[in-house]
Amino acid sequence: MPFTLPKLPYDYNALEPHIDARTMEIHHTKHHQAYIDKLNAAVAGTEFEKINIEELIANIAKVPKEKQGAVRNHGGGHSNHSFFWTILSGKGGGEPENDLGTAITSTFGSFTKFKEEFTNAAMNRFGSGWAWLVVDNGPHSAPGASRGRTLKVVSTANQDSPLMGKEIAGCSGTPLLGLDVWEHAYYLKYQNKRPDYIAAFWQIVNWGEMAHKYEKVSS
């Protein structure tokens, strides 16, 4: 079955004033849909149109070389945006609690220090890309890591995902939090003021959904 555009779990205006309704509508129905259309065209008639998007990009090395570029760009765009919509909420903000909050404090020293590191990753990503908080699934664990797994802040270029692995994306891990810093995500409201967009993002983070993702990946 071809990949399809996921329905948002909220209305386009639900994130205002932090992200405006028009940006959300264009971002979702135009940019995200375009990634899906081009991904479907690339994998049409192959075994790759029958697996979920996370599995596809995590196994991008198995995709024929002539299709890898399209799957990397458009499959990454579909995966990243599908994830991004779920970690936003008009009732978000504040700080994480329970196991996720403990893990963030243990890993980074405090929630404030984590925010600083994540903000720096988003600010310093040259051009278009993403900032991420990921669970590192590697063999080495850091203090405070859950079940031998540690948290890391990383960033990727364009529509690369940490799920693609270090050789392709420059980093690896299972995403818990992601911030789209492509200009199409914020330009209507913030123009070139990426710092203002990043600051607003913290007001709409859905920590409850992130805690659920953390519990799932740590079990």
C-alpha positions in Angstrom: 0.0 0.0 0.0 1.4 3.4 -0.9 2.5 5.8 1.9 -0.2 8.2 2.9 -0.3 11.6 4.7 -1.1 11.1 8.5 -3.9 13.1 10.0 -2.7 15.7 12.5 -3.8 14.9 16.1 -5.0 18.5 16.4 -6.4 21.4 14.3 -4.1 23.6 12.3 -4.6 26.5 14.7 -4.0 24.4 17.9 -0.4 25.5 18.2 -1.0 29.3 18.0 0.4 31.7 18.8 3.7 29.7 18.7 3.2 28.2 15.2 0.5 29.8 13.1 -2.3 27.9 11.4 -1.3 28.9 7.9 2.2 27.6 8.4 0.9 24.3 9.8 -1.5 23.9 6.9 1.1 24.5 4.2 3.7 22.5 6.1 1.4 19.5 6.4 -0.6 19.5 3.2 2.1 20.8 0.8 5.6 20.0 2.1 4.8 16.7 3.8 2.5 15.6 1.0 5.2 16.3 -1.6 7.7 14.0 0.2 5.1 11.3 0.2 4.2 11.7 -3.4 7.9 11.5 -4.5 8.6 8.6 -2.1 5.7 6.6 -3.6 6.9 7.3 -7.1 10.4 6.0 -6.1 9.3 2.7 -4.6 6.2 2.0 -6.7 6.1 -1.7 -7.6 8.9 -2.7 -5.2 8.9 -4.5 -1.9 9.7 -1.3 -0.2 6.2 0.2 -0.6 4.9 -2.5 1.7 6.9 -1.8 4.9 6.5 1.0 7.4 8.5 4.2 6.9 10.7 3.7 10.0 11.7 0.3 8.9 12.4 1.5 5.4 14.7 4.3 6.3 16.4 2.2 9.0 17.3 -0.3 6.2 18.1 2.3 3.6 21.4 0.4 2.8 19.2 -2.4 1.4 17.5 -0.1 -1.1 18.9 -0.3 -4.6 21.5 2.4 -5.2 19.5 4.1 -7.9 16.6 4.6 -5.5 18.6 5.4 -2.3 18.7 9.1 -2.9 15.0 9.5 -3.3 14.3 7.2 -0.3 16.8 9.2 1.8 15.4 12.6 0.9 11.7 11.9 0.6 11.4 8.9 2.9 13.4 10.8 5.4 11.0 13.8 5.0 8.0 11.6 5.4 9.4 9.9 8.5 10.6 13.0 10.2 7.4 15.0 9.7 5.2 12.1 10.8 7.2 12.0 14.0 7.3 15.8 14.4 3.5 16.2 14.4 3.2 13.8 17.3 5.5 15.6 19.7 3.7 18.9 19.4 0.7 20.0 21.5 -1.3 23.2 22.2 -1.3 22.1 25.8 2.5 21.3 25.8 5.4 23.0 27.4 6.8 22.8 30.9 9.2 20.1 31.9 9.2 16.3 31.5 8.5 14.2 34.6 8.9 10.6 35.7 11.5 8.4 34.0 12.1 10.7 31.1 12.6 13.7 33.3 15.0 11.7 35.5 17.0 10.5 32.5 17.3 14.0 31.1 18.5 15.4 34.4 20.9 12.5 35.0 22.4 12.8 31.5 22.7 16.5 31.0 22.9 17.7 34.6 19.6 19.6 34.5 16.7 20.3 32.3 18.0 23.8 31.7 21.3 22.4 30.4 19.5 20.0 28.2 17.5 22.9 26.7 20.7 24.8 26.1 22.4 21.9 24.3 19.3 21.1 22.2 18.9 24.8 21.3 22.5 25.1 20.3 22.2 22.0 18.0 19.1 23.6 16.4 20.8 27.0 16.0 24.1 25.7 14.7 22.6 23.3 12.1 23.8 25.1 9.0 21.1 25.5 6.3 18.2 23.1 6.5 17.9 20.1 8.9 16.8 18.9 12.3 17.8 18.9 15.9 17.1 15.7 17.9 17.1 14.1 21.3 17.7 10.4 20.8 18.1 7.2 22.7 21.5 5.8 21.8 21.1 2.1 21.3 24.8 1.4 21.3 26.7 -0.8 23.8 28.0 2.0 26.0 25.8 3.6 28.5 26.1 6.9 30.3 25.3 7.7 34.0 21.5 7.9 34.4 20.8 5.9 31.2 17.8 3.6 31.3 18.5 -0.1 30.8 22.0 0.5 29.5 20.9 3.2 27.0 21.9 6.9 27.0 20.3 10.1 25.7 22.1 12.3 23.2 21.5 15.5 21.4 22.4 15.4 17.8 21.5 17.1 14.5 21.1 16.0 10.9 21.2 17.8 7.6 18.2 18.1 5.2 15.8 15.2 5.9 18.2 12.7 7.3 17.1 10.8 10.3 19.1 9.3 13.1 17.3 6.0 12.2 19.4 5.9 9.1 22.6 5.3 11.1 25.9 7.1 11.4 27.3 6.2 8.0 24.5 8.0 6.3 23.1 10.6 8.7 26.3 11.2 10.7 24.6 10.0 13.9 22.4 7.2 15.1 19.7 6.6 17.7 15.9 6.3 18.3 14.3 9.8 18.2 12.4 11.1 21.2 12.3 14.8 20.3 12.9 16.4 16.9 12.8 20.0 15.7 12.4 20.9 12.1 14.7 23.9 11.3 13.9 24.1 7.6 12.8 27.7 6.9 9.4 26.4 5.6 8.6 25.4 9.2 8.7 28.9 10.5 9.3 31.6 7.9 5.7 33.0 7.6 5.7 34.0 11.2 9.4 34.3 12.2 11.0 35.2 8.9 14.8 34.7 9.4 14.5 34.7 13.2 15.3 31.0 13.9 16.1 31.7 17.6 12.6 33.0 18.2 11.1 29.9 16.6 13.2 27.6 18.7 12.2 29.5 21.9 8.5 29.2 20.9 9.0 25.5 20.3 9.5 24.8 24.0 6.0 26.0 24.7 4.4 23.3 22.6 6.5 20.2 23.3 4.3 17.3 24.2 6.3 15.7 27.0 3.6 13.2 27.7 4.0 11.7 24.2 7.8 11.8 24.6 7.5 9.9 27.9 5.5 7.3 26.2 8.1 7.0 23.4 10.9 6.8 26.0 9.1 4.1 27.9 8.5 2.1 24.8 12.1 2.3 23.6 13.5 1.5 27.0 11.4 -1.5 27.7 
